[in-house]
Amino acid sequence: MSISKKSSMDKSKSAQTNQSWGGRFNEPVDDFVARFTASVDFDQRLFRQDIQGSIAHASMLSEVGVLTKTEVQEIISGLESIASEIESGEFAWSTNLEDVHMNIEAALTARIGDVGKKLHTGRSRNDQVATDIRLWLRDEIDTIALLLSALQNGMIELAMTESDTIMPGFTHLQTAQPVTFGHHLLAWNEMLERDFGRLKDCRKRLNYCPLGAAALAGTTYPINRNHTAVTLNFDQPTENSLDSVSDRDFAIEFCAFASILLTHLSRMSEELILWTSAQFQFINLPDRFCTGSSIMPQKKNPDVPELVRGKTGRVNGHLVCLLTLMKSQPLAYNKDNQEDKEPLFDTVDTVRDCLRAFADMIPAIEANKSAMYEAAKRGFSTATDLADYLVGTGIAFRDAHEIVGKAVAYGIAEHKDLSDMSLEELVQFSDQIKDDVFSVLTLEGSVAARDHIGGTAPNQVKAAATRAAGKVACR
């Protein structure tokens, strides 16, 4: 074969490789490898952030004199038209162009010619994708923050409404002491309040701009990283180019937040599922949050909380996936990081859906007050109140504990709650018991006695709900 023919063949093969990096290669990528390594099927959802980052980058290049004002206007106009085409669903995505970045760049060059090829000056896909993901996740965090606040508002309003609705409080799922339903709801809200704090902390730490880190070492062009950081509403540029392009700890941190949030929602779901059962009948969920059975016509299944409970495992798995993805990577960027997007995207989608479902469902809960009250009367829930009463007469707590234990044993044998026993029955366990004991043996007296911050007394629940609503309103 002549040298001229070989050279021609090499050029032909090179032409079949990716236009952004094909110059070094002598043959095209295998079709399977092209599909295996492509990410455009899932990372195209970053297109808005990719175009947003490219416009900021082009603007900066113009400011420092790398691009002319005419060139930057052509680039921005071209990118905006591509964004419109993607929004309308008319854009043709190509697997051969690997990812969202190269698809948009190739389309830009096809529209405006060689000027489009100048856009990538002073940057790499490494800092480009790191910026895109931060921009995208920041937007999603802001949406999730609104959904979480909406859920908390609905929960707090219901707690205020149910501030004096008495129900049994449990430990080990055994009746422990009476509480109010409002107090229980505010316990859920405290979990969500801490989750909100974790979410905002995550947003704060991710809000640094990697653009300008280039492939790993920065760039020789006279870029202004503060310009792009300000334009994209980041707090400041990242400090180290190696770290900028290679770590995904901000995504891991978000998934950690999501795992804790879903764990909390799962615990709430478990209680909702129990409470809707025939064995509890504490609450009713509207039909729109439930489904029926294909064979048992009487069934009303709490599918929404069951699904939320189930999706917790899915989100926990994504956290483990990202932790494992990063654990053995040397600096700087590695292709492994392409695997960060699908678990992160699905985590965001799942969190949004679960919060939306809960934000709609929680305010619609109907409390079965009589069932809650009757359940609180069972299981000797005021036993601790009787022990505290005896302590007030001068009896040591351990002695009072034993006295009440004997009274409970008697009640079990006689099928009587403490509040149903006569004074004569109670006095046989201690002569310190007087007529006033019945004020502490009632459920109302028990909850009202917990009259301090964090307690279940109805007036404390109302005050706590007011404080909680104020926190959400101040965000």
C-alpha positions, 0 to 999 in steps of 0.5 A: 500500500502506498504512503498516500493511500495509507494517509488517505485511509487514516484520515477517513477513519479519523473522520469517523471518530468524535469530532471533539477528540478524534485527531489522536485516533486512527480508527473509530470507536466500536459501535458498542463502546460508543453506546456503552460510554455515551451518557446523552440519554440521561445527561440531556436533562442538564441542557439548561444548566449547560447552556447557562454555563456556556453563556457565562463562559462566553461572556467571560471570554469576551470580557478578557479579550479572547472572544470579540463582542460580535463572536460572543453575541453569535454564540449566545444567540446560537445557544438560545436558539438551541435551548428553544429547540430542545424545550420544544422537543425538536432537537435531535440528540446523537449518541455518537456525540456522547453527552449533552455537552458535545451535542450542544457544541456540535449543534452550535457549530453547525448553526454559526460556523467556526465561531462555535468552535471557539466556545470551548476555549479555556475550559474542559468537559471536566469543569463543564460537567462539574459546573452543570451538575452543581447548577442543576442540583442547586435548582433542584434543592431550591424546589425541594426546599419549597416542597419540604416547607409546604409539608411542614406547614400542613403538618403544623396546621394539623398539629394546631387543630389536633392540639388537645386530641388525646392518643396513646404514646408508645414505647416498644409499640406498647402503650406508655403514656397519653399524649396529644395527636398534635404533639405527635405531629410536631415530633414529625415536624422536628425531624423535618426541621433538621432535614431542612437544615441539612438541605440548606447546608448542602446547598451552601457547600455546593455553591462554589464554581468549578468553571475555569479549572479546565481539565485538572490544572487550570488554563493558560488563557487569561480567564476571570473566574470571579466573573463566571462565578458571579454571573452564575450566582455562585458564592465564589470560584473553587480554590483548587483545580484538581479537586474542582473537577474530581470530587462529587461529595456535594452529590453524596451529601445531597443523597445523605440528606435524602436518605435521612429525609426518606428514613423519617418519611418512612417512619411516619409512613409506618405509623400511618399504615398502622393507624389506618388498620382495623386494629388501630383505626386512629385515622382515616386517609382520603380515598385518593391516597389509597387503592383497593384489592382485586379480590377483596372488596372490603380492602382500602390499602394505604398505598401512598405511605407504603410506597414512600416506605419502600422508596427509602431503600431505593434512595439509601441504595443510591447513597451507597452507590455514590460513596462506592463510586468515589471511594477508590478514585485517584485525582483528578477526573475519571470516567467513573464519574459518569455514573454519578448522574443516574443515582443522583437524578433518581434520588432527586426525582424520588424525593420530590415525588415523596414530598409532594405526596406527603404535602398533599396527604398529611393535611387531609388526615382525619383523626378518629378522636374517639378511637384514639381516646379509647386506646389511650385508656387501655394499657394503664397509660396513667401509671406513671402519673400515679407514681408521680402522685405518690412521690408527691406525698413523700414516698420514694420513687422506687417504692412508688414504682412498686406500689403502682406495679401492684395496682396494675397487676390488680387491674389486669386481673380485674380487667380495670384501668387505674382510672376505673378503680374506686378509691377503696380499691386504690387505698389497699395499695397505699394509704397515701392515696386520697380523693384528689388522685382521680385528677391525675388518673384521667387522660386529660389530667395526665396530658395537662400536667406536662406543662413545659416546653417540649411537653404534651400539654395542649397549651404547650402544643399550640405554643410549639406549633406557633413557634414552628410555623414562625420558623418556616415563615422566616425562610 
